[in-house]
Amino acid sequence: MSTLYATAHYWLVEHPSISQYEWIPNQSPGSTPLFLFATVATYLSLTLLLSLRPLPSPPPFLRLITAFHSLLLCLLSLLMAVACTLSALHQSPTPTWPICFPANHTPPRGPTFFWAHVFYLSKIAELLDTLLILLSGARGRRRLTLLHVYHHAAVVAVCRAWVSERQSLFPVALVTNAAVHVLMYAYYLLCAIGIRPRWKRVVTDLQILQFVFSFAVSGWMLRIHFGGGPGCEGIRVWCVNAVFNASLLALFADFHVNNYAKRKRLAEDGDNKKIS
């Protein structure tokens, strides 16, 4: 077990390309504002175009592509969750470092920021989710919601800011989000191969729980920030991120009510009618 841990720690944390990583504006992959704007604009334009025009029947190999895409992101999410945890523990000079980066003393370098960069690029790969949904035909279009498009488009910019602005608290957010995505993409993978698990609601519940957890930990971060000392790095970007998380929490809660609570009430009403 110790040999396995040492091997994983080397390849995920201590490897020179990871341990010596540094975010360099306008030089690191995907770091330019133009790249970010072009990515989000292309995503929104294609989504609008494909949702308005008629599409042919889904190709027979679409399920295979969806399964591969889901498997890839499931494994990548697991890798990022483990790697960022090991990196934050390795790089932390104090126990509270993953919660609050000391202001003006935290350059965007090292293994934790490397995995934040990978996480940012993974959110661009997740944009393919929308294309796969639209290509699945009329049923897919009905599944496409404002929550889905808004979340996918905005999260790319949010995750880029984690690295570029050295936002405090991102290691915790990255690990929790990646962990939830392991389960979410496992669900999508099973659906793509013809198995429909009965725990879809669990995925939504965990997504809501991660936002509630982020607000709880944010209270700890703010206590450190205003408790004296240099304060926490990236606090302005954190404020924007907090508003984004609050909007997602509201949308996920509304989705939960519309898709589960109302369905449960209708089922209960149907049972009552049968009894009467």
N, C-alpha and C positions, 0 to 999 in steps of 0.2 A: 504493500500500500504506500509506503514511504517513497519507493522508487517511482511509482506512478505519479504521486504528487510532485516529486522533484522534476520529473519529465514535463508534466503539464505546466508547472510553474516556469520552467525555462522557456518553453515555446510560447506561452501566453503572456509572460511578464518580462523575463530577463533577456530574451533574444535581442540583440543589438538594434534591429530595425524597429523594435517595439519600445525598449527601454530608453533609446536615444531619440525617440520621435519628438518632433516639435511642429506645432501648427504655424505655418508661415503664410500670412495674408497674401492673396493673389498668386501664391505659388503652390500651396498644398492642393491636392485634387479636390475640385468642387468648391474652392474657397472664395472665388470672386463673386461679387454681388450680381454680375451679369449672368453667371451660371445659375445662380439661385433663381433669378427672375425668369430666365428662359425655361428652366425646368418646370416651375409652377405654372407659367403661362401656357406652355405646351400641354401640360396635363389638363388644365381647365379647358383649353380650346378643343382638344381631342375628345374629352368627355362630353362637352356640349355637342360637338359635331356628331359623334356616334350615337348619342341619345336621341337626336332629332331625326336622323335619316334611317330609312328601313335597312335592316341588315339581313343577309341570307341566313339560312338555317345553320345552327352550330356545326362546325366541322367535327367529324367523328373522333379526331385526335385531341379535341379540346380538353376532355377529361384527363388525358394523359399529361398534357401540358400543365393543367391546373394542379394535378397531383405532384408533379415534379417541382413546380413553383412553391407549393405549400410545404413540401418536404425540405426543400432548400432553406426556406425562411424559418421553419421550425428548428432545424439544426443550427442555423446561424444565430437564432435568438438564444438557444441554449448555450452556445459558445460564448456569446457576448455577456450573458448573465454571469457565467462562471468566470470568464476572463476579467471582467470589470471588478468583480468582487475580489479576486486575487490581487489585481492591480492596485485597487484602492487600499487594501490592507498593507500591501508592500510599500506603497508610496506615502502613506499617511505619516506625517511627523508627530501628529497628536491624534487622540481618539476621535476628536470632533472635526478633523480635516474633511472627511467626505460630506459633512453637513455644512461647514462654513470654511471656504477658502480664505485665508487671511488677505485682506485688501492690500493691493500693491506689492504682494510678496508671493504671488502664485502665477508664474509664467505657464503658458499652455504647452507644456512638454511632459514627457514621461508616459508610461504605459496606460494610465487612466485616461489621459487625453487621446491617446492612440485609439482606444476602444470607443471613445465618444465620437471620434471621426468615422470609424467603421459604422457605428450606430446611425450617424447622420446619413451616410451613403446607403445604408440598408433601408432607410425610409424612402429613398428614391426608388429602390427596387420594389418596395411595397406598392408603389403607384400602379404596377401591373395588375394588382388586384382588380382595379376598376375596369381595365380593358377586358380581363377574363370574364367579369360579370356581364359586361355589355355584349360580349361575343356569345354568351350563352343563350341569347334570344330574348323573347318578350318576357319570360319569367325572370330573367336576369335584370331587365330594366325595372321591373316592379320592385326588385330587391334593392336597387340603387337609391339611397336616401341622401338628403342634405347632410346628415350627420357623417355619412361615409365620405363624401366629396370634401366637405369642409375640414374634417379631421385629417385626411390624407394630404391635402394641399398645405394646410397651415403647419402641420407637424414637421415638415421638411425645414421650414424657416426657423422654427423653434429649436430643433436639434442642432442646426448649424450654429445658432447663437450660443448654445451650451459650450461649444469649443472656442469659438472666436471671441466671446466675451467672458470666458472663464466663469461661467455661472455657478455659484455655490449651489450645492444640493444635487447637482446633476448625477453624481455616481449612484445615489439612492434611487433617483427617478429612472435611470437607465436600467438598473438591475431589476426593479419591480416591473417596469414595462416589458422588458425582454422576457421575464419569467411568465407573465400573463400571455405574451405572444407565443410562447412554446405551446401552451395549451390551445390557444386559438387556432394556430396553424395546424396543430395535430387534428383538431376538429375538421378544418377545411380539407385536410388530406384524406381523412376517413370518408367524408362526403364525396370527394372526387372519385374514390374507388368503389363507391356504391354502398358504403356503410354509413348510416345516419345515426350518430350517437344521440342518446337522450339527455345529454348534459349541455345542450346549447345555452340554456339559461345560466349555467354556472359560469360560462365565459363572460357573459354580460355582467353578472354579479361581481366577478373579480375585477372587471374593468372599472366598475363604479367604486369598488373598494380601494383600488389603487389611487384614485383621485382623492378619496377621503383620507387615506393614509398620507398622501403627499401634503395635504393641508395640515395634518397633525404634526408631521415632521417640520414643516415650514415654521410652525410656531416655535419650535426648538431653535431653528436657525435664526429667527428674528430676535429671540431672547439673547443669543450670543452676539448678534450684530449691534443691538442697542445696549448691551451690558458692559460697555467699555472695551478698550483695546482698539485694534485697527479696523474692526468691522469686517463684513463679509464681502468678498469680491462678487461683481456682477449683480448687485442688488437691483439695479434699474431693470435689467433684463428679466430678473426673477419676477418683478412686478407684472411685466407683460405676460410671462409664462403663467403666473397665478390667474390672471384674467382669462387666458386661454383655457386653463384647466377648469376654471369655474364654468365656462361656457360648455365645455365638453361634459362636465358632470351634469349640467342641466339637460343637455340633449340626450345623454345616456339614460338619465332618470325618466325623461319623457318617453324614450324608446321602450324602456322597461315596463312602464305603466301601460302603454298602448299594445305591447306585444305579449305581456304575461299577466298583468293584473286584470285587464279587461277580459282576456281569454278565460282566465280562471273564473271570473264572475259569470260569464256567459255559460260556462260549463256547469257551474253551480245552479244557475237559473234553470238550465235544461234538466238537471237532475231533480230539482224541486217540482217541475212541471210533470215529470214522469211519475213521481210519487203521488202527487195530487190527482 
